[in-house]
Amino acid sequence: MTELRKRMIESLQLRGYSERTQQCYVRAVRQLAVHYNKSPDLITEQELRDYFLFVINVKKWSRPTTTIALCGIKFFFQQTLNKDWAILSLVRPAPDNKLPVILSLDEVRKILSLIRLPGYRVCLTTIYSCGLRLQEGTHLQVPDIDSSRLMIHIRHGKGGKDRYVPLPQRSLVLLRRYWATHRNPLWLFPSEGKTHILLANSTEPMHKSSVQDAFHAALKESGINKQASVHTLRHCWATHLLEAGVNLRLIQQWLGHSSPATTALYTHLTLTAERAGTEAIERLMVDL
């Protein structure tokens, strides 16, 4: 590890950034250095300006990708190198107002039924039934399951926040059955790794990319023509709960959203809300 990278990581640690955020920020700076094939502390402000124009206009990075790169590079130059350049305040990723893809309950069931390997099927079913992020699902540990209260303790979620989410009885049964096949003392979804070790002896959780591959293979086989991903299951869970009449504030708490405005997005995605709105309009206009 270079002295420069060490200094950046130490600065991130001192400010309480999570390990995942540290990795993302360091990766962003490494990508910048690779682009110019030189140490990042030798890059000029003009080169930094040209780089962001390149990733926006040529690479066409998405808003989330551009935002992570900007935050990582901005932290490096301002906090590690003490360079507060004007370009770092000028760059602003384009707003992204797209609504997420939503699968119907029948579509979710069809996709999950087509996942043949038990580990991936139970993991993805748990992700949907509890509204989890992908990493939250793959990193579930045995002590996280509170079977008496039917709750899951999500540790170090996005933003380093813990939360509890309801665990359906059916999901608890699936988790118990799958865990009984390997009995790993820590991980609910252990990885056999490249060396194909026994799952009971694994010290690593199931890899996220493997779960993503299993989902996309099942989506393709299902014939459902939607641009869905594993994260879509989380959106579906929130939307389906809202359609079932669950309070929006409660859904916000379970999702771990800081702002109710983020959760309010799902009000635009529910068929129930659309039908109710249309019926209300019809009633208002009936005498016109």
N, C-alpha and C positions, 0 to 999 in steps of 0.2 A: 504494500500500500504506500502510495506516495505521501509525502509530508502535506501536500496541499489537500488531498482527499481526506487525510486524517484530521486536519484542522476543520474542514467543512463538517465532517461527521460529528466531531466534538462540539461544534457550535450548535448543530441540530439537537444533540443530546442535552446540552445545557438549557435549551429552550423548550425541552419536553416533547419534541416531535416523536411520533411512534416509529418503530423500526421499519414499518412498511413505507411511511412517508420519507424516511431517510433514504431508503433504497430508490424510490421514485425520483427524488431530487438529485441524488448522485448520478443516476442513469441519465437524467436530462443534461447535466453538465458534461458527462462522458460523450453523449451524442454530439454535443456542440464541438468538443475537442476533436472528435473523429472527423467531423465535417471539414474542419480546417487543418487537420493533421498536425496539430501543435498543442502545446499545453494551454489550458483555458485562461491562465493568468496573462498570456501574451496576446490574447484576442482584443482588438480595438473596439471602440464604440460603433464605428462605421460597419465593421464586420458583424457585430451583433445585430445591427439594424438589417443588414443584408440577409442574415440567417433567418430572422423572423419573417421577412418578406418571402424567403424561399419556402419555408415550411407552410406558410399560409397560401401562397399563390401557386407553387409548384407541387409540393407534397400534399397540399390540401388536407392538412391535419384537422381532425374534429375539434370542436370547442373544448371538450374535456382534456384531450391530449395536449392541445396548445396551452391550456391553463396550467397543467402540471409542469410542462417545460418552462413556461414563464416564471412560475413560482420557484422552481428549483434553481434556475439561472439567476433570477433576481436575488434569491437568498445568497447564492455563492458570491456574486459581485458586491452586494451591499454589506453582507455580514462577514464574509471570509476575506475579501480583498479591500473592503471599505471604499468601494467605488459606487457612488450614487449617481449614475449616468441618467440623463434625461430620457433616453430611449426606454429605460426600464419602466418609466411611468407612462410612456406613450403607447406601448403595445397593449391592445385590448382585444381578446378573442371575440369574434362575431357572436352576437346573441343566438341562442339555439332554442327555438320555441316549438320544437317538434313534440308531438304526443307519442308516448311509447306504444308499441304493439301490444295488443291484448288478445289472449286466447280465451275461447269459451271454456266452460267447465268440461264439456265433452271433449274438446280438443286437448285439454291438459291430460285428461284420463287416457286418451288414445296414445299420446306421445309416451307417457310414463309406462303404459302397458307394453310398449314395443322395446323397452330397454331390458335386455335379457340378463346381463350380469347383475346379480343381486346387490352387490355393493353400490354400483352406480344407481340402480333403481331406487334403493332405500334412501340413498343420499339425496337424490333429486326429489323424491316424494317428501322427504323431511323439509327440504328447502321450500317447496311449494306450500306444504301444510302449516308451516310456521313463519312464512314470509321472510326467509333469511337471504342474506347476500351469499354469493358463492363461497367465499372464504370462510364465512361464519358456519356454513354447513360442513365443509370438508374438515374444519378444525374443531368440530365438536368433540368434547372429552367426556369420559364416563361420569366424572363428578358434576358435569353441567346439567345432568338430567335429574330433576326433582320429581320422581314418579308419584310421590304422595300428594303433591299439589298440582301435578300435571303441568309443570312449567319447565322451560329451558332457560338456563342462565347464560346469556350471550356475553362473553368476556372480551373486553378491548375491541368493541365494534368500531365503526367508522368514527373518527374523532377521538378514539380512545375511550369511548363511553360504554359502560355496562348497561344491560337492560334484561328484563324478563319477558318472555313471550309464551303464550299458551301452547301446550303440547297436546294435540288430540289423542284420545285413547287409542285409536287405530294406529297412529304413528308410533306411540310407545310400544305397542305390540310388535310392529315391524322392526323397530330398533332393537328390541330384546331378542327377537329371532335371529337377526343378522349378527348381533354381538355374540350370541351363543355359538356361531360358526367359527369364531376366531379367538374370543376371550382375551383380546389385548387389554392389559391392565390400565391403559390410558386412553387410547384413541378409539372412537366409535367407528371411524372409517380409516383404518391404517393402510399404509402403502407397502406393497411387497418390493418396490424399488426395482432397479435394473438387475439386481442379483437374485430376485425372486425368493426373498427370505420368507419364512413363515409369518403370517400376519400377526400371530400372537407375540412375536419377537420384534415387530417393527417399532421403530422409534420416530417415524415420520408419518404425517397424515396423508391421505389420498391426494394426489396432485390435481390441481384445478383444471389443467388442460385435458386430463383424461376424462373428467366429468363433462367438460364442454364438448369433447369429441363424441361421447356417448349420447348426449342430448341432440347434437346436430345430426347424428346418424339416424336416430329415432324420428326426428322431425322430417328428414328427407323421406324415410320409409313411410311415414304417415300420409304423405301427399298433401299436407297442409301448406298452402302457398303463402306463408307469412314469414317476415324477416325476424324470427324470434331467436332468443338466446336464453341461457340459464337465468339471467337477471329478469327476463320476461316473466318467469314464474312468480317472482316477488311482486311485480306489478299486478299480475293476475290475482294473486292472493288478496291484495288490498282492494282491488276493484270488486271481486266477488263478495268480500265481506261487506263492502259498502252497499252493494245491491241487496244483500241479505238483511240490511237494516242496522248493521253495527255502527255505533257512534264514531264519527270522524276523529274526534279527539282521542278516543281509545286506540284507533288504528294508528294515529300519529305516534302515540306512546310505544306501541308494539314495534313499529317500523324503526323507531329511534330517530325520527326527524326532529330537528330543533325548532323548525318553524312550521306552523299550521298551514302556511301558504304552499309549502312543498307537498303536503298530503292532500290539500284541496285540489291538486291536479286530477286526482282520481274521480272527482265529481263530474269531470268532462268525459269520462270514459264509460260510465255505467249506462247500460241499456234501460235499466229501470228508471233512472233519472230522466233520460231522454223521453221515454214514454209518458212519464208524469208531466213533464214540461209541455209536451205536445197536446196532451189531454186538457191541460189548464188553458192553453191558448185557444183550443177549440171551444171550451166553455165560455171564455171571454167574448169570443167572436160570434157566438151562435145567434144573437139577435141583431147583428149588423146587416 
